Amino acid sequence: MVARMRVLILGGTAWLGGEVARYAVSHGHEVTCLARGESGSVPDGARPVTGDRTRPDAYQPLVDTGWDLVVDVSRQPGQVRSALAALSDRSERWVFVSSGSVYADHSRPGAALDTPLLPAVDGDEATLETYGEGKVACEQACLAARGDDVLLARSGLIVGYGDPSDRFGYWPGRLALAQEEGGPVLVPERTDRPAQFLDVKDLARWLVDAGLDGVTGPVDAYGPRRVLADVLEAAQEVAGFTGQVVSVSDEALVAAGVEEYMGSRSLPLWIADPQWAGFSDRDTTSAERAGVPVRDLADTMRDALAWERELGLGRTGRRAGLDRTDELAVIAAGGS
């Protein structure tokens, strides 16, 4: 029987934080979530504590408890510093969810933990443009407060059910839509390029288990090194797609104004820029040594498709990916 531990999640109402809380509750732990409550409710079984981490009194309801594990998902250095100042001495284990965006160079496939980091952002707040620099500052705050006694989980692309980014789910969702409505699906001509990701359920499970087991130090919490062809094959199978796939060259995609990897009017997971050749192709040694689990790709793909169906396969204004009409226009202009 697993011992019942006191787990505090600084967050717990958004996507990853919610999955962490849900997993911890499902394994019998006593789970508390500190959040403003603007992203939704905490999972059933978790205790919500409403607090704004920009305020000095945010942690007051938590300081009289001893915590077996704290998991912090913030990207703001000021919030991380204030949490450590208030709670580090009351916490046996500490996990900070960082990001592969802390690295200064993404051009080298197979790069590992020795990759140089970006300079830390100054001050207490990071913008979206200084996201990586902000995570570096958060890591530095953790190390300053706890020395080596902290797990720095540098996550890559997180995928699966509930994904708010629209990236990974684009592929099973688009193939399912085309299967239902007819017509071809656009894919990049080069499908041998890297596509690396980790299911949100695997990451959440590992953050709790590794944290409680005392895993420390930086870890690239990435899934296996795969290529885009692996994603497309699994997506076609899960979507039951039997139609035509049309390959479009890098040059034609660029000429059509299609963005790489993410964002509106993008082709998700497609990376042609050699300066980013290693972004989805990091060494997995640290993840394997730290016991990062990996679900079967088909299971992840089914979850992603279920979420796409809930949102609407034919929806417009995606955060990532092409609207269907736009996709067909790009195919007509440059397909082969």
Buried (B, 14 or more C-beta within 10 A) or exposed (E): EEEEBBBBBBBBBBBBBBBBBBBBBBBEBBBBBBBEBEBEEBBEBBBBBEBEBEEEEBBEEBEEEEBBBBBBBBBBBBBBBBBBEBBBEBBBBBBBBBBBBBBEEBEBBEBEBEBEBBEBBEEBBBEEEBBBBBBBBBBBBBBEBBEEBBBBBBBBBBBBBBBEBBBBBBBBBBBBBBBEEEBBBBBBBBBEBBBBBBBBBBBBBBBBBBBBBEBBEBBBBBBBBBBBBBBBBBBBBBBEBEBEBBBBBBEBBBEBEBBBBBBEBBBBBBBBEEEBBBBBBBBBEBBEEBEBBBBEBEBBBBBBBBBBBEEEBEBEEBBBBBBBEBBBBBBEEBBE
